[in-house]
């Protein structure tokens, strides 16, 4: 498996939660109740089971397995039982690894998509804006939520407020999609005034590899790629926005590493955005964000991690599994999908030819691949999964 969101891998460790808790209410009691009820792997497991076994759903996982003659299984327990390799494209030490994960879960190195194409802004308004800010002795902050949907009114309120209220001369660059809002006239006029004064720049896209090198602090949405590119600049960073998927995880990483405040939903950040930029830019470094950011090591800023991760997968593919021999059937005919020659980790060629030769002899070949697969793998075909290390069959 290739897992970009490590918090989805369960653990009995109480501090390892499926969802990182955040403050969203003025009453802390409500936040504590939400944390206790909604963030654990127990809750996630319950929801997962409900969706996979929904009696009203036709194509649930349980229904598909039943159609194929396969008994129900617990996904993560099965992966652990067969020691399936799991690669997490995150550098070791970024988070505290749960002690009960199996030994075939690997942390590799950060991976993200970096466009080699020009964004069209390198020689235009973006570099002009940066050059003007530097010539005036102003600080620079980038705000980006990537493709996350944040209302334009909220974006402009945050950006204009940081420019107006920061104790240090600050210029703000916003990069992101513009979602249509009915803006208050005064807010629209204030944003335009700051644009004319060269204190605020509003872009739909930019080359982060170029832009981030000039920034003094970062407000990001929390995706793996954007967050790591920001952290590699060794400057204070905060994660905010809608906080979906792994975004809370990365916000928690930034806070745990001491490079920024606790992860905050965008509606809460509206109230604390000025406090962040003041702390991030203050030469006295009151929260030690600047010192901690400078001390962290997140890898070479030019490395997109593709080569490292490819090498790890190649190493896994080249590893011989401990194969004790063909298992014996408990009852019924045994139709072996894997023979010894095809049970080589990474030997997708021999596996593919083995499957192809069997499919060619199947009466359903070319009309019903799912049916032919169900004929090859029967519920009672294997005595156990022991010994089938590094092999997972996904339907």
C-alpha positions as CSV (number, residue, x, y, z in Angstrom):
1,X,0.0,0.0,0.0
2,X,1.0,3.6,-0.5
3,X,-0.6,5.7,2.3
4,X,-0.3,9.5,2.3
5,X,-2.5,9.9,5.3
6,X,-0.8,7.9,8.1
7,X,-3.5,8.7,10.7
8,X,-5.8,6.3,8.9
9,X,-3.7,3.4,10.0
10,X,-5.2,2.3,13.3
11,X,-3.4,1.8,16.6
12,X,-4.4,1.1,20.2
13,X,-2.2,4.0,21.3
14,X,-4.6,6.4,22.9
15,X,-2.8,9.5,21.6
16,X,-2.9,8.2,18.0
17,X,-6.3,9.4,16.7
18,X,-7.9,9.1,13.3
19,X,-8.8,12.8,13.3
20,X,-6.9,15.5,15.1
21,X,-9.1,17.5,17.5
22,X,-9.3,21.3,17.0
23,X,-10.9,24.1,18.9
24,X,-14.1,25.3,17.3
25,X,-16.3,26.4,20.2
26,X,-16.0,29.1,22.8
27,X,-17.1,26.5,25.4
28,X,-14.2,24.1,25.9
29,X,-16.5,21.4,27.3
30,X,-18.0,21.0,23.8
31,X,-14.6,20.6,22.2
32,X,-13.6,18.0,24.8
33,X,-16.8,16.1,24.2
34,X,-16.2,16.1,20.4
35,X,-12.6,15.0,20.9
36,X,-13.7,12.1,23.0
37,X,-16.5,10.9,20.8
38,X,-15.5,11.7,17.2
39,X,-11.7,11.5,16.8
40,X,-10.8,7.9,17.8
41,X,-10.0,5.0,15.6
42,X,-12.9,3.2,17.3
43,X,-15.3,5.8,15.9
44,X,-13.7,5.5,12.4
45,X,-13.9,1.7,12.6
46,X,-17.6,1.9,13.4
47,X,-18.3,4.3,10.6
48,X,-16.3,2.2,8.2
49,X,-18.2,-1.0,9.2
50,X,-21.5,0.8,8.7
51,X,-20.6,1.9,5.2
52,X,-19.1,-1.4,4.2
53,X,-22.1,-3.4,5.4
54,X,-24.9,-1.0,4.6
55,X,-27.9,-3.4,4.0
56,X,-29.4,-0.8,1.6
57,X,-26.3,-0.5,-0.6
58,X,-25.9,-2.8,-3.6
59,X,-22.2,-2.3,-4.2
60,X,-20.8,-2.2,-0.6
61,X,-17.6,-4.0,0.1
62,X,-19.4,-6.8,2.0
63,X,-21.8,-7.3,-1.0
64,X,-19.0,-7.4,-3.5
65,X,-17.0,-10.0,-1.4
66,X,-20.2,-12.1,-1.0
67,X,-20.8,-12.0,-4.7
68,X,-17.2,-13.3,-5.2
69,X,-17.6,-16.1,-2.7
70,X,-15.3,-14.4,-0.2
71,X,-15.9,-14.2,3.5
72,X,-15.9,-10.8,5.3
73,X,-12.5,-9.6,6.6
74,X,-11.2,-6.7,8.6
75,X,-9.0,-4.7,6.3
76,X,-6.3,-3.6,8.7
77,X,-6.2,-6.8,10.7
78,X,-5.7,-8.8,7.4
79,X,-3.0,-6.4,6.2
80,X,-1.2,-6.8,9.5
81,X,-1.7,-10.6,9.6
82,X,0.0,-11.0,6.2
83,X,2.6,-8.3,7.0
84,X,1.6,-6.4,3.9
85,X,4.2,-3.6,3.0
86,X,2.8,-0.1,3.6
87,X,4.9,2.8,2.4
88,X,4.2,6.2,3.9
89,X,5.8,9.0,1.8
90,X,6.8,11.0,4.9
91,X,10.2,11.3,6.4
92,X,11.0,9.3,9.6
93,X,10.6,11.4,12.7
94,X,7.9,13.7,11.3
95,X,5.4,12.1,13.7
96,X,5.7,9.6,16.5
97,X,5.2,6.1,15.1
98,X,2.7,4.0,17.1
99,X,4.5,1.1,18.7
100,X,1.9,-1.5,17.7
101,X,2.3,-1.0,13.9
102,X,3.7,-4.1,12.2
103,X,7.3,-4.0,11.1
104,X,6.5,-3.8,7.3
105,X,5.1,-0.2,7.6
106,X,7.8,2.0,6.2
107,X,8.3,5.8,6.3
108,X,10.2,6.9,3.1
109,X,10.6,10.5,2.1
110,X,8.2,13.4,1.3
111,X,6.7,13.2,-2.2
112,X,4.7,15.8,-4.0
113,X,3.9,17.0,-7.5
114,X,6.0,19.9,-8.7
115,X,5.2,21.5,-12.0
116,X,8.2,22.2,-14.2
117,X,6.2,24.5,-16.4
118,X,6.3,28.3,-15.9
119,X,3.2,29.7,-14.2
120,X,3.4,32.8,-16.3
121,X,4.0,35.0,-13.2
122,X,7.8,34.8,-12.9
123,X,8.5,37.9,-14.9
124,X,5.3,39.7,-14.3
125,X,3.3,41.1,-11.3
126,X,4.5,38.6,-8.8
127,X,8.2,39.3,-9.0
128,X,7.5,43.0,-9.3
129,X,5.4,42.9,-6.1
130,X,8.1,41.0,-4.3
131,X,10.9,43.3,-5.5
132,X,8.9,46.4,-4.4
133,X,8.2,44.9,-0.9
134,X,11.9,44.1,-0.4
135,X,13.0,47.6,-1.6
136,X,10.6,49.1,1.0
137,X,11.8,46.8,3.7
138,X,8.4,45.1,4.1
139,X,7.9,41.6,5.3
140,X,6.1,39.0,3.0
141,X,3.4,36.5,3.9
142,X,1.8,34.0,1.5
143,X,-1.8,32.8,2.1
144,X,-2.9,29.8,0.1
145,X,-5.7,27.2,0.4
146,X,-4.9,25.6,-3.0
147,X,-8.2,24.2,-4.4
148,X,-9.9,24.1,-1.0
149,X,-13.2,26.1,-1.1
150,X,-12.9,29.1,1.2
151,X,-15.2,32.0,0.7
152,X,-13.7,35.0,-0.9
153,X,-15.2,37.2,1.8
154,X,-13.3,35.3,4.5
155,X,-10.1,35.3,2.4
156,X,-10.2,39.1,1.9
157,X,-11.1,39.8,5.6
158,X,-8.1,37.8,6.7
159,X,-5.6,39.3,4.2
160,X,-6.7,42.9,4.6
161,X,-6.7,42.6,8.4
162,X,-3.2,41.2,8.5
163,X,-1.9,44.0,6.3
164,X,-3.7,46.7,8.3
165,X,-3.1,45.5,11.9
166,X,0.3,43.7,11.8
167,X,2.8,45.5,14.0
168,X,5.4,45.2,11.3
169,X,5.1,46.4,7.7
170,X,3.6,43.4,6.0
171,X,2.7,42.6,2.4
172,X,0.4,39.7,1.7
173,X,0.2,37.4,-1.4
174,X,-2.9,35.3,-1.7
175,X,-2.8,32.3,-4.1
176,X,-6.0,30.3,-4.7
177,X,-9.3,30.0,-6.6
178,X,-11.7,32.9,-6.4
179,X,-15.1,31.6,-5.2
180,X,-17.9,33.9,-5.9
181,X,-19.3,35.9,-3.0
182,X,-21.4,39.0,-2.6
183,X,-18.6,41.1,-1.1
184,X,-19.4,44.1,1.2
185,X,-18.6,47.3,-0.6
186,X,-16.2,48.5,2.1
187,X,-14.3,45.2,2.0
188,X,-14.0,45.2,-1.8
189,X,-12.8,48.8,-1.7
190,X,-10.2,48.1,1.0
191,X,-8.8,45.1,-0.8
192,X,-8.5,47.2,-4.0
193,X,-6.8,50.1,-2.0
194,X,-4.2,47.6,-0.7
195,X,-3.6,46.3,-4.2
196,X,-3.0,49.8,-5.6
197,X,-0.7,50.5,-2.6
198,X,1.3,47.3,-3.5
199,X,0.5,45.8,-0.1
200,X,-1.7,43.0,-1.3
201,X,-1.5,40.7,-4.4
202,X,-4.3,38.4,-5.4
203,X,-3.4,35.5,-7.7
204,X,-5.2,32.3,-8.8
205,X,-2.0,30.4,-9.3
206,X,1.8,30.7,-8.8
207,X,4.9,28.6,-8.8
208,X,5.4,27.8,-5.2
209,X,8.9,26.5,-5.8
210,X,9.9,30.0,-6.8
211,X,7.5,32.1,-4.6
212,X,8.1,30.4,-1.2
213,X,11.8,31.3,-1.3
214,X,10.9,34.9,-0.7
215,X,8.4,34.5,2.1
216,X,8.9,35.4,5.8
217,X,5.9,33.3,7.0
218,X,3.2,31.0,5.7
219,X,-0.5,30.4,6.0
220,X,-1.3,27.2,4.2
221,X,-4.2,24.7,3.9
222,X,-2.3,21.7,5.1
223,X,-1.7,19.4,2.1
224,X,1.5,17.3,2.2
225,X,3.2,19.0,-0.7
226,X,2.4,22.6,0.1
227,X,3.2,22.2,3.8
228,X,6.5,20.5,3.3
229,X,7.6,23.1,0.7
230,X,6.8,25.8,3.3
231,X,8.6,24.0,6.1
232,X,11.7,23.6,4.0
233,X,11.9,27.4,3.9
234,X,12.6,27.3,7.7
235,X,10.0,30.0,8.5
236,X,7.0,30.1,10.8
237,X,4.0,28.3,9.4
238,X,0.3,27.8,10.4
239,X,-2.3,25.5,8.9
240,X,-5.9,26.7,8.5
241,X,-8.8,26.3,6.1
242,X,-11.6,23.8,5.9
243,X,-9.2,21.2,7.4
244,X,-10.3,18.1,5.4
245,X,-8.5,14.8,4.9
246,X,-4.9,15.0,6.2
247,X,-4.9,18.7,6.7
248,X,-5.4,18.5,10.5
249,X,-2.6,16.0,10.6
250,X,-0.2,18.5,9.0
251,X,-1.4,21.3,11.2
252,X,-0.6,19.2,14.2
253,X,2.9,18.5,12.8
254,X,3.6,22.2,12.5
255,X,2.4,22.9,16.0
256,X,4.2,19.8,17.5
257,X,7.5,20.9,15.8
258,X,7.0,24.4,17.3
259,X,7.0,26.3,14.0
260,X,3.5,27.7,14.5
261,X,0.3,27.8,16.6
262,X,-2.3,25.0,16.9
263,X,-4.1,24.1,13.8
264,X,-7.2,26.3,13.5
265,X,-10.4,26.2,11.3
266,X,-10.6,29.2,9.0
267,X,-13.4,30.7,11.0
268,X,-11.3,30.7,14.1
269,X,-8.2,31.9,12.3
270,X,-10.1,35.1,11.3
271,X,-9.8,36.1,14.9
272,X,-6.2,35.1,15.5
273,X,-4.5,35.9,12.1
274,X,-2.9,39.1,13.3
275,X,-1.5,37.4,16.4
276,X,0.1,34.8,14.1
277,X,1.9,37.3,11.8
278,X,3.0,39.4,14.8
279,X,4.5,36.4,16.4
280,X,6.0,35.1,13.2
281,X,7.7,38.4,12.3
282,X,8.7,39.8,15.7
283,X,12.5,39.9,16.0
284,X,12.1,38.9,19.7
285,X,10.5,35.6,18.5
286,X,8.1,35.5,21.5
287,X,6.8,31.9,20.7
288,X,10.2,30.6,19.4
289,X,8.5,29.8,16.1
290,X,11.4,31.4,14.1
291,X,14.1,29.5,16.0
292,X,12.3,26.2,15.8
293,X,11.7,26.6,12.1
294,X,15.3,27.4,11.5
295,X,16.4,24.3,13.5
296,X,14.2,21.8,11.6
297,X,15.5,19.7,8.7
298,X,12.9,18.8,6.1
299,X,15.1,17.8,3.2
300,X,16.4,19.4,0.0
301,X,14.0,22.0,-1.3
302,X,14.6,20.8,-4.9
303,X,13.8,17.1,-4.1
304,X,10.3,16.0,-5.0
305,X,10.8,12.6,-3.4
306,X,10.0,10.6,-6.6
307,X,13.3,8.8,-6.9
308,X,13.5,7.9,-3.2
309,X,10.1,6.4,-3.1
310,X,10.6,4.6,-6.4
311,X,13.8,3.0,-5.0
312,X,11.9,1.8,-1.9
313,X,9.2,0.2,-3.9
314,X,11.9,-1.5,-6.1
315,X,13.6,-2.8,-3.0
316,X,10.2,-4.2,-1.8
317,X,9.6,-5.8,-5.2
318,X,13.0,-7.4,-5.2
319,X,12.6,-9.0,-1.8
320,X,11.9,-12.7,-1.7
321,X,8.9,-13.5,0.6
322,X,9.1,-16.4,3.0
323,X,6.9,-18.9,1.2
324,X,6.4,-22.2,3.1
325,X,4.8,-24.0,0.1
326,X,1.3,-24.3,-1.3
327,X,-1.4,-24.3,1.3
328,X,-3.9,-27.2,1.6
329,X,-7.6,-26.7,1.1
330,X,-9.9,-27.3,4.0
331,X,-12.7,-28.6,1.7
332,X,-13.8,-28.3,-1.9
333,X,-11.7,-27.9,-5.0
334,X,-8.5,-25.8,-4.7
335,X,-8.0,-23.6,-7.6
336,X,-4.6,-21.9,-7.1
337,X,-4.3,-18.4,-8.4
338,X,-0.7,-18.2,-7.2
339,X,1.9,-20.8,-8.0
340,X,5.5,-20.8,-6.7
341,X,6.8,-19.1,-9.8
342,X,4.3,-16.3,-9.6
343,X,4.5,-15.7,-5.9
344,X,7.6,-13.5,-6.2
345,X,7.2,-10.0,-4.8
346,X,7.3,-7.7,-7.7
347,X,7.1,-10.4,-10.3
348,X,4.0,-8.8,-11.8
349,X,5.1,-10.1,-15.2
350,X,4.8,-13.8,-14.1
351,X,1.7,-13.0,-12.1
352,X,0.2,-11.3,-15.1
353,X,1.0,-14.1,-17.4
354,X,-0.3,-16.7,-14.9
355,X,-3.6,-14.8,-14.6
356,X,-3.8,-14.2,-18.3
357,X,-3.3,-17.9,-19.2
358,X,-6.0,-18.9,-16.7
359,X,-8.3,-16.2,-18.0
360,X,-7.8,-17.4,-21.6
361,X,-9.2,-20.8,-20.6
362,X,-12.1,-19.3,-18.8
363,X,-15.5,-19.4,-20.5
364,X,-16.1,-15.9,-19.2
365,X,-13.0,-14.4,-20.7
366,X,-13.7,-11.1,-22.3
367,X,-17.2,-10.9,-20.9
368,X,-17.0,-11.0,-17.1
369,X,-13.6,-10.6,-15.5
370,X,-15.1,-10.4,-12.0
371,X,-16.8,-13.8,-12.5
372,X,-13.7,-15.5,-13.7
373,X,-11.8,-14.1,-10.7
374,X,-14.4,-15.5,-8.3
375,X,-13.9,-18.9,-9.9
376,X,-10.2,-18.7,-9.2
377,X,-10.4,-17.6,-5.6
378,X,-12.9,-19.5,-3.4
379,X,-13.8,-18.7,0.2
380,X,-12.6,-22.1,1.4
381,X,-9.5,-22.3,-0.9
382,X,-6.9,-21.5,1.7
383,X,-6.3,-22.9,5.1
384,X,-4.7,-19.6,6.4
385,X,-3.0,-16.5,5.2
386,X,0.2,-17.2,7.1
387,X,3.3,-17.2,4.9
388,X,1.7,-15.0,2.2
389,X,3.8,-12.0,3.3
390,X,3.9,-9.0,1.0
391,X,1.0,-10.3,-1.1
392,X,-2.4,-8.6,-1.2
393,X,-5.1,-9.3,-3.7
394,X,-7.4,-6.3,-4.2
395,X,-10.7,-6.7,-6.0
